[in-house]
Amino acid sequence: MKAQPLIFLSSYASKVDDKKRVSVPASFRSIIESKDEALVYAYASFVNKCIEVCTHERINYLEEVID
């Protein structure tokens, strides 16, 4: 199994606008943009009342752990 990807943990309170969009804080954007691929996945948390966001690298790691 590969090493677990680095994790950036933080929180940011925001609201969903009329077009169902959430603004991404500059500190989050800089981390996302520093990756080779600026693609992220957002999903409702299974544990907390929030939206979790991760990179493709993290999704791949989670798939390996589940299998």
C-alpha positions, 0 to 999 in steps of 0.5 A: 500500500502506498503512503498516505497523502499529506492532509491539510486540515482546516475549516471555513464557514461559508454559505451556498449561493443562489447558484449552489456554489461555495466560495473557496478561501484563498488559503485553500485555493493556494494548496489546490493550485500547488498540486499537479492537477487542480481537481478536487472532490467535494462531498457531504461528510459521513461524520460531521455536518459539513462538506469535505474536500479532497484531491484525486490523490486522497480519493485513490488512497481511500479506494486502496484502503477500502479494497 
